[in-house]
Amino acid sequence: MRWEDYRQSENLEDRRNGGGGFAGLPGGRGGVGIGTMVVLGLLGWALGIDPRLLIGGAEMIGGIGGRGAPTQTSRPSSGPPQDEMGRFVSAVLAQNEDVWTKLLPQQANRRYEAPRLVLFSRIDRSGCGTAQAAMGPFYCPEDKKVYLDLSFFQEMQRKLGGGGDFAYAYVIGHEIGHHIQNLLGILPKVNQLRPRLSERDNNALSVRVELQADCFAGVWAHNVQAMGRIDQSDLEEALRAASAIGDDRLQEASQGVAVPDSFTHGSSAQRTRWFTTGLKSGSMQSCDTFKTNQL
């Protein structure tokens, strides 16, 4: 993926203490030493739903790291990030901004309002409550921000075999996909429905929300490919990542059996299928996961 010569986003908040902390895209060292918590966070990102947000990637494991307010809130650093991974995230965020600023008015007759992306270490505050590394990346509709601890990418590579720069870009694109859903009014409508649904139906609705975010990430990737910034090997990284975090694969790894009624993000096949749908079409209209019977 070509990103080094791309502009840096002005919508990145670096709240890490001193920046850095994860040197190198493929397999850097350092980072936050939270080990098992981040591995569980990978499962959380793929399987769990914050009961307050009812969208993907938050506190599904009771008691991890505590759910109280953090004792200290990180202060944003001044200026753009200086470390490689921070600059990479900033460039990917800028690519999302450039694509969706053009695409959303064209395809949905809506103006794109760029979200902010917060880089943090271990624990921080969000408009939706406490942000913890163990929650994995998540989008908060209350403050319209994406929250990301970079150690997620490190563990994503080490534990699930889903590494690579465009695999990480896919994760960011997925969270921006939730922001698109929020701008379109999809998330508010979904959350209005949830109190009237059973747990099984809530899970099924969550799958449709998450698969649409995957499809929107594919639409973004279609446009990045048209810009000549990714090649086939990059797309294969994203597809491997989508497959690695399918509910069936993660459940089989963690509990030995997959239980489809408990899926909240979709199977490996579904996640790769919907990312590919957006990638091939480049059209948001192809991403209506709510009207199809064939996920």
Long-range contacts (C-beta under 8 A, 24 or more apart in sequence): 1-165, 1-166, 1-169, 1-229, 1-230, 1-234, 2-228, 2-229, 2-230, 3-88, 3-91, 3-92, 3-95, 3-165, 3-169, 3-229, 4-87, 4-91, 6-91, 6-94, 6-95, 6-229, 7-91, 7-94, 8-80, 8-87, 8-90, 8-91, 8-94, 9-90, 9-91, 9-93, 9-94, 9-97, 9-114, 9-117, 11-93, 11-97, 11-114, 11-115, 11-116, 11-117, 12-80, 12-81, 12-86, 12-89, 12-90, 12-93, 12-116, 12-117, 12-118, 12-119, 13-76, 13-116, 13-117, 13-118, 13-119, 13-145, 14-76, 14-77, 14-80, 14-81, 14-86, 14-119, 15-73, 15-74, 15-75, 15-76, 15-77, 15-118, 15-119, 15-120, 15-121, 15-124, 16-74, 16-77, 16-86, 16-119, 16-120, 16-121, 16-150, 17-74, 17-121, 18-77, 19-77, 19-81, 19-82, 19-83, 19-86, 20-82, 20-83, 20-86, 21-83, 21-121, 21-150, 21-151, 22-83, 22-85, 22-150, 22-151, 22-153, 22-154, 23-83, 23-84, 23-85, 24-84, 24-85, 25-84, 25-85, 25-88, 25-164, 25-165, 25-168, 26-157, 26-163, 26-164, 26-165, 27-154, 27-157, 27-158, 27-163, 28-84, 28-85, 28-154, 31-150, 31-151, 31-154, 32-121, 32-122, 32-133, 32-149, 32-151, 34-122, 34-133, 34-134, 34-151, 37-64, 37-65, 37-133, 37-134, 38-133, 38-134, 38-149, 38-151, 38-152, 38-154, 38-155, 39-155, 39-159, 40-64, 40-134, 41-132, 41-133, 41-134, 41-135, 41-136, 41-152, 41-155, 42-136, 42-152, 42-155, 42-156, 42-159, 42-160, 42-245, 42-250, 43-250, 43-254, 44-134, 44-135, 44-136, 45-135, 45-136, 45-137, 45-138, 45-152, 45-245, 46-136, 46-245, 46-246, 46-247, 46-250, 46-265, 47-247, 47-250, 47-251, 47-262, 47-264, 47-265, 48-264, 49-206, 49-264, 50-128, 50-129, 50-135, 50-138, 52-128, 52-129, 53-128, 53-138, 53-140, 53-141, 54-190, 54-191, 54-194, 54-202, 54-206, 55-138, 55-139, 55-141, 55-178, 55-187, 55-190, 55-206, 55-209, 56-138, 56-178, 56-206, 56-209, 56-210, 56-213, 56-264, 56-265, 57-135, 57-136, 57-137, 57-138, 57-139, 57-175, 58-128, 58-135, 58-136, 58-138, 59-130, 59-132, 59-134, 59-135, 61-134, 64-132, 64-134, 65-122, 65-123, 65-132, 65-133, 65-134, 67-129, 67-130, 68-130, 69-125, 69-130, 70-123, 70-124, 70-125, 70-130, 73-124, 73-125, 74-120, 74-121, 74-124, 81-119, 85-150, 85-153, 86-119, 86-150, 88-165, 88-168, 89-117, 89-119, 89-148, 89-150, 89-168, 89-172, 92-168, 92-169, 92-172, 92-173, 93-117, 93-172, 93-176, 95-169, 95-220, 95-224, 95-227, 95-229, 96-172, 96-173, 96-176, 96-220, 99-220, 99-223, 99-224, 100-176, 100-180, 100-220, 103-219, 103-223, 103-284, 104-180, 104-183, 107-283, 107-284, 107-285, 108-184, 108-284, 110-183, 110-184, 112-183, 113-144, 113-183, 115-139, 115-144, 115-145, 115-146, 115-176, 115-179, 116-144, 116-145, 116-146, 117-145, 117-146, 117-147, 117-148, 117-172, 118-145, 118-146, 118-147, 118-148, 119-148, 119-149, 119-150, 120-147, 120-148, 120-149, 121-149, 121-151, 122-149, 137-171, 137-172, 137-175, 138-175, 139-175, 139-176, 139-178, 139-179, 139-182, 141-178, 141-182, 141-187, 141-188, 144-179, 144-182, 146-172, 146-175, 146-176, 146-179, 148-172, 148-175, 156-241, 156-244, 160-244, 160-245, 161-240, 161-244, 162-240, 162-241, 162-244, 162-245, 163-237, 163-241, 164-234, 164-237, 164-240, 164-241, 165-234, 165-237, 166-230, 166-234, 166-235, 166-237, 166-238, 167-237, 167-238, 167-240, 167-241, 169-224, 169-238, 170-217, 170-221, 170-237, 170-238, 170-241, 170-242, 170-275, 171-241, 173-216, 173-217, 173-220, 173-221, 174-213, 174-214, 174-216, 174-217, 175-213, 176-216, 176-217, 176-220, 177-212, 177-213, 177-214, 177-215, 177-216, 177-217, 177-220, 178-209, 178-213, 180-213, 180-216, 180-284, 181-209, 181-212, 181-213, 181-216, 186-212, 200-261, 203-261, 203-262, 203-263, 203-264, 206-264, 206-265, 207-263, 207-264, 207-265, 207-266, 207-270, 207-295, 208-289, 208-290, 208-295, 209-289, 210-264, 210-265, 210-266, 210-271, 211-265, 211-266, 211-270, 211-271, 211-274, 211-289, 211-295, 212-274, 212-287, 212-288, 212-289, 212-290, 214-242, 214-266, 214-271, 214-274, 214-275, 214-278, 215-274, 215-275, 215-277, 215-278, 215-286, 215-287, 215-289, 216-278, 216-284, 216-287, 217-275, 217-278, 218-274, 218-275, 218-276, 218-277, 218-278, 218-279, 218-280, 218-287, 219-278, 219-279, 219-281, 219-282, 219-283, 219-284, 219-286, 219-287, 220-278, 221-275, 221-278, 221-279, 222-278, 222-279, 222-280, 222-281, 222-282, 223-282, 225-279, 226-282, 235-279, 238-275, 239-272, 239-275, 239-276, 242-268, 242-271, 242-272, 242-275, 243-268, 243-269, 243-271, 243-272, 244-268, 245-271, 246-270, 246-271, 246-272, 266-295, 270-295
